[in-house]
Amino acid sequence: MTASQSLWLRSTLFAAALLVVSLIYSFAHTGSLNIALVSDGTAFTAGILIGCSFVLSSLSYFFDFLDSKLKYRKQIGILGYYFALVHIVTIFIRFPDTYIHNFPSWMARPDAILGILAMFILTYMAIISTDYGTHKAGKYFRPLLRTGYIAYGLLVVRAYLIQNETWFEWLNTLDSLPPPRLILTIFAIGVISLRIIMQLHIHLKRKPQTAENGVEVAVLSPSPTTQQQSQLPPQPTSQA
């Protein structure tokens, strides 16, 4: 087995295990076996996988022992994107009156616009993650991949628009397990926040310091360290 095949196998096993956990949790939360269970399970799995592909960069920046896990970002991100596509299919099956019979009027809804924009970003991220796409993207490869955080943020806003009443109802009663989408949203906010903290930390380390004589001098290590150079932006995903 080649190194690439090993990465894909381990990432797929991780994704499969996460899907099983997601389905079990969704069933424990709703108590029903239907298309909604599959829809919620695939959404949760997609969001966590995409978030993991993002957060590995930030975590490895602060914790050296996670550097060896950076090699899984691409595979985990792409698998997350595939699960997001499956989730979209389940949405059409689950709500045919809204998404099939009323097409394309539903596309003007704020949550639909946010979802479409997010999937557009995640789709071109998946494309440029291929060898051909990486070659074509050239020097724009890394900046384009970093826009995945924008997609992730759009999905957070979308989740709030759709689920906020359910979340507040649960917070007022606390009579069941937390809604899966609420857990996913908190995780996503944590991923985005950690990235912001990392960027601020990098900026502060590179910021010129003023010596006693008033002359600005650079910090001791103004150029990226080996560890910082390894912090490639997260690979695609879907990020839904």
N, C-alpha and C positions, 0 to 999 in steps of 0.2 A: 504494500500500500504506500502510495506517495505521500509526501508531507501535506500536499493540498487536499488529497482525499481524506486524510486523517482529520484535518481541520473541519472539513464539511461533515464528516461522520459525527464527530464530537459535538459540533454545533447543532446538528439535526437531532441528536439524542437529547441535548439540553432543551431544544425547542419543543420536542415531543413531551418531555417530562413537564415542562412549564404548561403546555396545553392541558395535560391531564389534571394538573393541580388547578388550573383555571376552571375547567369544566366541573370538577368536584366542588370547588368553592361556589361557583355560580349556582349549582344544584342545591347546595346547602343554603344559599341565600334565597332562592326562589321556590325550591321544592317542586320544580316541574321539569319534565323532559320534553322539550320541543325545540323549534328552530331558534327561539329566543336564547336558549341555553347555548347553542352552537354560536350564535351571533355574539353573545356577550363573552364567551370563552375565547373566540378568535380575536376579538377586539382587545381583550386584556393581554393575550399572548403577544399580539403584534406590538402593542404599546410598550410592553416590558422589554421585548427583544430589541426594538428600536432604541429605547432608552439605554439599555445595556451597551449597545454598540457606541452610543454617544459618551456615556459616563466612564467607560474604560479609560479614555484619554485623560479625563480630569483626575480620576482616582490614581492612575499610574503616575501622574505628575507629582502627587503628594505622597504616594506610598510606592516605594521602589519594588516591593515584592510582587506587585501586580503587573510589572512591565512585561512579563512573559505571556500575559493574557491579551495583550494588544493585538496579537496576530489573529484573534478570533473576531475582530470588529466587522470585517467585511462580510463574513459568512453569517454572523448573527444578524447584521443589519439587513441583508438581502432576504433571509428567512422571515424577518419581521415584516418586510415589504410584501412577501407572498401571503403571509397571514392576513395582512391588511386587505389584499385583493379578495381573499376568501370572505372576509368580513363584509366587504361591499356586496358581494353576491348574496350573502345571507340577508342583508338589509333589503334588497329587492324582493327576495322571497318572503320575507317577514312582513313587509308593508307594500304589497303590490298596488293597492289603491293610490298610495301616495307617490311611489317612485316609478310605476309603470303606466298606470292609467292616466295619471296627471302629468306625464312627461311632456314638455320640459318645464312646466310652470313651477315645479318645486325647486328648480335651480336658482330661482331668485331669492329663496329664503337665506337669511344670514348664515345659518348652520351649514347649509348646502354649499354656499360660496366658500366658507372657511375650509370645509372638507375637500372641495375640488382643488383649491389653491394648495393645500397641504399635500394632496396626492400628486399634483403636478410636480411639486418640488421633489417629492420622494421618488417619482418616476424617473426624472432626469438624473437623480443621484444614482439610481440603480443602473441606468444606461452608462453613465460615465465611469462606473465602477468596473465595467468590463475592460479587457485589455485594449480593445479598439477605442472605447469611449475615453479611457484615460489618455491614450495617445492623442486623440483629437482635442481633448480639453487642454492639453499642454499645461502652461503656467497657471491656467484658471482652475485646474483640478481641485486644489485645496480650498480656495475661496468658494467654489461652487458647492463643495461638500459641507462647508460650514453653514450654508443656508438651511441645512437640515434642522438646525435649532429653531429657525423661523417656523418651519412646518410643524415641529413639535409644539411650539407655542400656540400656533393656530388651532391645533387639536385640543389644547388645554381650554382655550376660549370656547371652542365648539362644544366640548363636553359640559362646560358650565351652562351654556345656553340651553342645552337639551335636558340636563339632569339636575339643575340647581334646586328645583322644587322638591325632587325626591331626596336630595341631600339634606335640605333644611328640615324636611319632615322626619328624616331619620335622626338628625341631631336633636330634634325636640323630644323624640321618644326613646331612642336608643334601645328599641325593642327587638332588634335583629342584628345580624352581622352587617358590617359596613357595606354599602353598595360597591360592587367591583370597580365601577368607573370612578368612584371617589378615591379609592385606593390608588388606582392608576394615575389619576390627576395629581395626587399628592406626590407620587413617585416622579412624575414628569416635571413638576415644579422643582423638586429637589435636584433633578438632573440639570435643568437649566440654571438653577442658582449656583450649583457647584462649578459649572462652566464659567459663569460670570466671576466667581471668586477666583478661579484659576487665572483668568485673563487680568484681573486687577492685580493679582500677586506678581504675575510676569511683568506687568507695566511698572509696578513699584520697584521691582528689582532692577529694571533697566533705566529708571528715572535718574537723571543726573543729580548728584549731590553737591552742595556748596561747601568748599573747603573754608578754613578759618580766614584765609586771605581774600575771600569773596569770589575766588575763581571757581567756576563750575567744573567739576570733575565727574567722570563716569564711575559707576559702582565697580567693584572689583572684577565682576564677570559680566560685562555688558552684552557679550555675544551669547547666543543660546547655548546652553549646556547640552551635553550628549543626550541627557534625559529629555530636555525640552525639544530637541530636534526629532525625538521619536514620537512626539505627540501629534501624530497625523490626525486630521479631522475625522470624525466618525464616518463610517461607511453607511450606505443607504439602508434605507429601511423604510418604514411607514408608519415610517413611520406611521392609527385611526382611532 
